[in-house]
Amino acid sequence: MVNYLVTLRTDAALLIVAHGSTVNADSSAPTLAHAAEIRRREIFADVECAFWKEEPSLRDAVFLFDPESIREVCVVPNFISEGYFSQTVVPRELELYGRITKRSNGQIWRYCEPVGNHPIMTDLLLRRAQEIAPGVPKNEATLLIVAHGTDLNENSAVAAKREAEKIRSLGKYSAVLNVYMEEPPLVSEWRKLTKTRNVVVVPFFISDGLHSYEDIPVLLGIVVAAGGGCGQPGSALPATAAPGEIFRHNPYRVDNRSIFYAPSIGTDAGFADIILEQALNAKS
């Protein structure tokens, strides 16, 4: 991981960009936490965040750093995949024209790889799966890596597929599948896709927002949708349950099988190290 003997120049700043949300404050919480940790380490002269759906906005981020004191800005997309937002939205809003952009004020902006591209992501996913189902024999369990998927950019699904293939090659689990909310294979089809009695589910998302609190649990059947039936006693939480409760009731029993549901991978504290490494790699 990061070699902390290497200190960046005092005229360099780090900008972490993420999606954010207008309806869920938890969406930006991990990004802000990772920024606070990096700021504490005093590696950059300044560390700031900007969001697509929150303030400060991506468009305003261009003005966050004084060009007299900050001569270089490393931009790290806190996104899982090299998809629509990291390839289209962020460069457009930040007025970036490739990996290196020199602005009229003389600042150099370096656009780094998304955090989801980092090779340690595989280890973080395996650790999260182990934490959520510590006593479950892996040869009796299927691991589901759940991503969003979209028709806006075909690369959106690539990261989850890549991680599933890497973990599958290790032979630890009976099966490892990449599934999606909005494109096949669908997470809602998990009953048909899996055969084991234990299913370990890790959302491949940056934060625990509405997708991990509500959408995926409903698709899995571990949360009863608003207006739906009550289900078997103890088999599912009501839609009115507090957001964080979803992660504290493992395992869930659905169709006589056990589902272990983890918080989103982006809440792992190790993401601060990943963000730093992506920035350092861009300068090497």
Secondary structure, 3 states (H helix, E strand, C coil): CCCCCCCCCCCEEEEEEECCCCCCHHHCHHHHHHHHHHHHHCCCCEEEEEECCCCCECHHHHHCCCCCCCCEEEEEECCCCCCHHHHHHHHHHHCCCCCEEECCCCCEEEECCCHHHCCCHHHHHHHHHHHHCCCCCHHHEEEEEEECCCCCCHHHHHHHHHHHHHHHHHCCCCEEEEEECCCCCEHHHHHHHCCCCEEEEEECCCCCCHHHHHHHHHHHCCEECCCCCCCCCCCCEECCCCHHHHHHCCCEEECCEEEEECCCHHHCCCHHHHHHHHHHHHHC
